[in-house]
């Protein structure tokens, strides 16, 4: 393809972002204008053309586009967007390279799971996303929730912001992900043999968590990311027993919202309360945080797929996040102690329209563009008592303040750079050593 033709394709793949396709998607800050949008599209196109979807040979994901779109949606300026890309991502990006062969309908399955064919799958999906014609495959759903559920995040950006180029990247990324660890999704969702019949009675996701907390077949030993596959291999059939009870029957938008709400609460509790301790600093768990970030994109993805596919996607997501919960030690949910903790986070003193940025602030602490808008997005609050009867201890005490508290605790841990605090960037990759202790305290 000639340079003018490729430039024209890039323009089609990365048009001006559109409004979210779902009212359930996060809202955006209103001061976005032509200059920030031009900087966003310039950097997205450069990343699409120049970089591999993994920035090293260990399948570490290229997060550049996530960062850029996110700060654009929060109202970042053009110089800030370009600084975020050129100053924090390009120094460690892996250059794109041509795949050995072209991907076609005939050989599509032959190279799945091989990152050397990313560029070939990307070209293949260019055509699919522009024609809005992509077929569903069981193993692709497995790959869609693999490696910390990144394909949902990447593809979700495309779905939420109307960017076909992000959809193509996300689907190509999905294609080069492995399918081994989450192969049980196929057994649960696409095959009837060897698993219990799906019960007709609806079971709330909280009820399933409560039952899993009491199951002695699961260990409270903390595992690392490499043991995710081991968890599914050794306990996969048991996990499927529980996952089969989360029946997702979607016949209307109200049904979709009902099940999606359960996933969002479960995701925030697994990460938010699971990262908390009464006696230690907040341990913002890197692994379960992806349960939250991926759930943000479910409304936008579901807006583009059939009710049957919506059901399959939500159930696959549930399967993935409860498995990561088990891998990270099956921490309990001491709701009352968490919500009443005297160590509640507080906003830094310099929060406001004219904060004092830290030295790490982009593009420079003395730049007029160093002030990034930081709005709290509107949240749908539930009042105490909403989750009565789910069987999860203390669930009746939950209300919408859970989201505010988890957000503040996370920001406290990572650092309020805009407000002058250093960028710690400290996510917790280690064991939750107190998981078993907390479970005993709850009993």
N, C-alpha and C positions, 0 to 999 in steps of 0.2 A: 504494500500500500504506500503510495507516495506521501510526502510530507503534507501537502495541502489536504489530501483525502483524510489522513490521520488526524490533522488538526480539526477538520470538520466533524469527524467521528467523536473526538474528545468534547467538542462543543455540544454534541447531541447527548453524550453520556453524562455531562456535567452542566445541565442548564441551571438557571436561577432556581434555588431551592423553593419548593412549594410548601403550602400549609400542610400540617399533619392530616392524614386520612382518617383519623379517629379522634373523637372528643376526649377519649381516655388517655391520649398521648400527652406528655409534658408540655406546658405552655412555654412561650418564648418571650424574651424581653423585647420591648417594642422599638428600640432605637436603631435597628439594623438599617443600613442604607447602602447606596451603590458602591461606595469605596470599600467597606468591609466585605461585601459580597464579591467584588472583583478580586480581592486578595484571597478570599476563600477558594474561589473557582481556579485561580492561578495555581495555588499550592496543591489543590486536589488533583488537578491535571498533571502537574509535575510528578507527584507521588505515584499516580496511576501509571505513568509512562516509564519512570526511571527506577522504581523500587519493587523488590519482591515483597510478597505478603508476609514472609518471615524475615526478620532482620538478622538472623544468624542460622546456623545449621542445626540448631536444637529446637526448632519449631517455636521460637519466641515470636510473638505476633507484632507486626508493624502497626502501632497505635496512632500514627501521625494523623490520619484522617479523622479518627475519633476525637482527638484533642482539638483539631481545627474546627470541626463542625460544632462541637460542644461550646467552645468559647464564642463562636460566631452567634450561636443561638442565645447566648447570655448577653450579647451586646458588645462584644469586643471590637476594637477599632482595627482598621486595615494593617497599620504597623505592628500592632500586637499579634495579629494572626500570622503575619509573615515572620516575625521574630520567633514565635512559638514553633514554626516549621523549620526555618533555616538554622536557628540557634540551638534547638533542643532535640531534633530528630535526625537531620541529615548526617550528622557526624557518625552515626552508627548504623545507618541504613545499608541493607544488602542490595546491590545493584540487580536490576532485573536482567534475566538472560533468556535466550531463546530455547524452547523445549526441543528435544530430539526429533519429535514428529508432531504433526498436526492432529488435533482431536476431532473426531467425526462421530456421527451417530453409531457407526459400525464398531469403532474401537473405544468408545467412551468408557466402558468398564475395565479396560485392560490396564489403565495407568492410574486408577483411583488409589489415593493414599501416597502417591509419589510426588514430592514437592518439586522435582525437576520438571514436572509438566504443568506447573502453575500457569505460565504464560500461555500455553496451548489451551488450557481450560478457560483462561480469561478471554482469549479470542473467541472461543466457542460460545461463551455466554454473552459476549457482545451482541451477537446476532439474536440470541434468545430473549434478552431483556428488551431490545429495541422492538422486536416483534411481539413481545408480551406472550411468548409461548414457551413454557418450560414444563416438562413432564415431571411427575412425582415418582420417586423410587424409594423403597424401604431403606436401603443402605445409606442413601443420602440423608435421611432423617437421623440415622445413627451418627453420621459424621457432623450433622448440624448441631448436635449437643456435645461434641467432643472437645477436648483440650480447653476446659473451663468455659465451654459454651460460647466461645468467641464468634463462631459463624452467625449466631442469632444477633449478636451485637453489631457486627459489621454489616450484615444484610439489613438489619433493622434500621441502621442509619439511612440506607438507600430507600427503604420503604417509608420512613417517617418524613424524610426531606425531599422525596421525589427525585432522587439521583440514580439514574440507571447504572452509572459507572460504579457506584458503591454496591449495587445489587450484583453486578457482574463480578466484582472483586470478592464479595462475600460468598457467592456460589462457587467461584474458582477455589477460594480458600477451603470451603466445605469439601470440595472434590479431592484435595490433597491432604485432608485430615485422615487419620486412621479410623477404622470402624470396629476394631477389636474390643475396646473397653466397653462400648455401649451397644454391643450386638444384642444384648438382652432387650433393648427397645423393640427390636424386630420380633423377638419371641413373644413379647407382651402384646404388641399392637397389631401384628400382621399374621401371626400363626396361632391356631387354636390348640394344636396338640401339645401335650406336656405341661399345661398350665390350668389352673382352676377356671371354671366358667365365670364370666364377669357377672357379679351380683347385680340384681336389678335395683336394690335399695341404694339411694345416694348416701355416701359416707363423707362427712366433712374432712378436709385435709388435716385439721387440728386433731380430729379423732384418731387418724392414722398415726400422727406423730406421738400422741399419748400412748398408743399401743406399742409402738416401736421402742419407746423409752423403757418399757417394762419387759421387753423381750430379751431373755438371757442368751439367745443365740447370737446377739451382737456384742462385740467387745467395745469397751470404752478406751481402748488403746488408740492413741493418735497416730495416724499414718501420714506420710508425705504424698506429694502429687504423683509420684511414680507408683504408688500403691493403690491408686484409684482403680486401675484395671484388676488388680489383685482382689480388691473388695468385691467387684462384680463377679469375678470368677469363683470366689469362695463363698459369698453370701448372696449371689445374684438371684437365685431362685427364691430365697426368702424375701429379698427386696421386691421382687415381682409379685409375691403373694400379697404384700401390702399395697403396692402400686395398682394392682388389679381392682382394689376396692374403691379407688378414686374414679368413679364413673363420671364421665364428662359427656353429657348429652346436650348438644347445642341445636336448638330449633329457632332461636330468636336472639336479637342483640342483648336482651336482658339475661338470657342464659349465659352468653359469652362473658358478660360483665360479672356475673355471679361466680363463675369458676376462676376468672382472671383475678378477681379480688382475693380469693383464697390463696392463689399462688403468690401474689404480692405480699400479703401478710406473712405467709410462711417464709418467703425469701428474706424479708426484713428481720424477722425473729431469729432465723438461723444465723444470719450474719450479725445483726445488731446486738441481741441479747447473748448470743453465743460467743461474742468477742469480749464480753464484759466480765469483770471480777470486782468484788467488793474490796479486795485487798491489794490489787495490782493495777498499774496503769492500763488504760483501755488498749486491748490488743486487736487492732483492726485487721481481721483475718483476710489475707489476700485472696484466698481460694473461695470462701463463701461470699465475699463481696461480689463476685461475678454472678451469683444467684440474683442479687438485687439489680445490677446494671443490665443484665440480659432481660429481666422481667420488664424493664422500662419500655422495651421495644415490642413486646408481644401485642399490644393493641394495634400498632401500625402494621405489623406483619399480618395479623389476623384480618385486617381490613381488606386485604388483597387475595385471600384464599377462601375456599369453600368451607362450609360448616364442618364437614367430615375432616378436612385437613386441619381446621382449627382445633378440633378435638384431639387429633393425633399429636399436634405440636404441643399443646398444653400438657398432655399426659407424658410426653417425652421429656419436657422441661421439668415436670414434677419428679420424674424418675431420676433425672440427673442431679437435681438439687438435694434430694433426700440422700442420695449416695454420697455427695460431697459432705453432707452433714455427718454421716456415719464415718467417713474417712477422717474428719476433723474431730472425732472423739465423741460424737453424739451428745453435745452439751445440752443440759436441761434448760428450761425457760422459767427462771425465778421472776415472774412478772412483777409481783408486788415489791420485791426488794429492788428490782431494777428501776421501776417507775418512781419509787420513793427514796431513792438513794440521795443522801445529803451531799454527795459529790457531783451534783448536777452540773453540767458544763455551762459556762457563761461566755458571752461574746467578749472579745478583746476590747479594751477601752478605746482603741483607735478606730473601731468600726464606725462608718458613717460616710457621708458624701466625699470627704477629703481625708482619707486615711493616710498613714505614712508607710509606703511600701518597704519591704525588706530588700537587702542588697541583691537577692536572687530574682527580684521581680523583673518581668519582661516588659518591654525590650531593654529598659534600664530604670533603676529606681528614681532617677531625676527626670524621666521622660513624661511628657504630658499624657502619653498613652499607657502609662503603667497602671492606671486605675481601671481595673476590670469590674464591670457591673456584677453584682453578686446577689441577685434577688432570691428570696425563698419562694419556691414555686408553690402555687396553691395546692392544698391537699384536701382530699375528701375525708373528713374526720368521722370516725365512728365513736359513739359514746360508750361508757362502761355498761356492760351487760349485754352487748350485741352478740358476744360469742358464748353466752350461757348455753350449756347442754352439749358442748362439743366433746367433753370428756378430758380436755387438756387442763391440767391443774392451773388454777388462777387465770384462765383465759377470760373469765368474766370481768376481770379488772382492766383488760386492755382498752385503750382508746387511742385516738389519733396522735396524742402526744408522743407515742412510740417513735413516729417518724422524725419529729423534731429532735428528740433526744439522741437518736442514733446519728442523725446528720451532724449535730453539734459535737458529739463525741468523736466522730470521724475527723471533722475539721480540726478539733483540738489536737488530735494525734498527728495529723499530717502537717499542720502549721498554717496559720493565717498569713500567708506571704503578703497579700495586699495590705494587711493591717500592720506590717512591720515585723512579724514573727519569722524566724528562719524556716526554710522549706526542709522539714525533716524527711519527708518521703518515706517514713517508716511504716511499711505494712508488715504485719506479722506473718512470717512464713513458718514459724516454729510450732511446737506442740502446745495445745491447751492442757497444761499439766494438771489443772484443777478440775477437769471435766468430771472425773469420777467422784471427786470430793463434793462438788456441787450437786451431783445427782443424789448422793447419799444424804445431803442436807435437805433435799426436797422430799425425801421419803420418810 
